[in-house]
């Protein structure tokens, strides 16, 4: 696993399955190898929404419940 700080209050975690975006201390989006991009359906702050949008960089992401992301990092 590798941790990569992306900016203030945003971090990317690289795992064997893909990449996970953390905004503050919460996993909110991911890219899973062979499956694509996913983002949380949970409405967090305006800042977290900006983090997700910037990280996705124009890529389409399937919306998943927050529990999906919570389970990725257990």
PLY file of the C-alpha trace (Angstrom):
ply
format ascii 1.0
element vertex 74
property float x
property float y
property float z
element edge 73
property int vertex1
property int vertex2
end_header
0.00 0.00 0.00
1.08 3.54 -0.72
-0.30 6.78 0.69
-0.10 9.89 -1.48
-1.10 13.32 -0.13
-2.94 15.22 -2.88
-3.54 18.50 -1.10
-5.08 19.92 2.01
-7.34 17.29 3.58
-7.20 14.91 0.61
-5.22 11.71 0.31
-5.03 8.85 -2.16
-4.40 5.30 -0.97
-3.06 2.80 -3.49
-3.93 -0.82 -2.73
-3.61 -4.05 -4.68
-7.23 -3.53 -5.85
-6.95 0.09 -6.99
-6.99 3.64 -5.64
-9.10 5.13 -2.85
-9.66 8.86 -2.35
-9.98 10.16 1.19
-11.41 13.58 1.90
-10.46 14.48 5.44
-10.56 11.03 7.08
-13.34 9.49 4.98
-13.09 7.29 1.88
-15.36 8.97 -0.70
-14.31 7.70 -4.14
-12.25 4.95 -5.70
-10.90 3.43 -8.88
-10.96 -0.37 -8.86
-8.81 -2.15 -11.41
-10.98 -3.81 -14.06
-14.16 -2.18 -12.71
-13.76 1.60 -13.04
-14.53 4.67 -10.95
-17.01 4.92 -8.08
-18.14 7.84 -5.91
-20.20 8.06 -2.75
-23.87 8.97 -2.84
-23.46 10.60 0.59
-23.64 14.39 0.46
-20.71 15.69 2.47
-19.35 19.23 2.43
-18.83 21.49 -0.58
-15.09 20.96 -0.13
-15.43 17.16 -0.23
-17.54 17.43 -3.39
-14.75 19.49 -4.96
-12.16 16.91 -3.90
-14.17 14.14 -5.59
-14.76 16.12 -8.79
-11.12 17.12 -9.08
-9.90 13.58 -8.42
-12.27 12.04 -10.98
-10.83 14.46 -13.55
-13.79 14.13 -15.93
-14.12 10.35 -15.62
-17.62 8.98 -15.19
-18.16 7.30 -11.84
-20.85 4.93 -10.68
-22.57 6.14 -7.50
-22.42 3.77 -4.52
-23.65 3.98 -0.91
-21.12 5.25 1.65
-21.01 1.75 3.18
-19.31 0.52 -0.02
-16.36 2.86 0.65
-16.33 2.18 4.39
-15.96 -1.54 3.62
-13.09 -0.93 1.18
-10.82 0.20 3.95
-11.79 -2.07 6.84
0 1
1 2
2 3
3 4
4 5
5 6
6 7
7 8
8 9
9 10
10 11
11 12
12 13
13 14
14 15
15 16
16 17
17 18
18 19
19 20
20 21
21 22
22 23
23 24
24 25
25 26
26 27
27 28
28 29
29 30
30 31
31 32
32 33
33 34
34 35
35 36
36 37
37 38
38 39
39 40
40 41
41 42
42 43
43 44
44 45
45 46
46 47
47 48
48 49
49 50
50 51
51 52
52 53
53 54
54 55
55 56
56 57
57 58
58 59
59 60
60 61
61 62
62 63
63 64
64 65
65 66
66 67
67 68
68 69
69 70
70 71
71 72
72 73
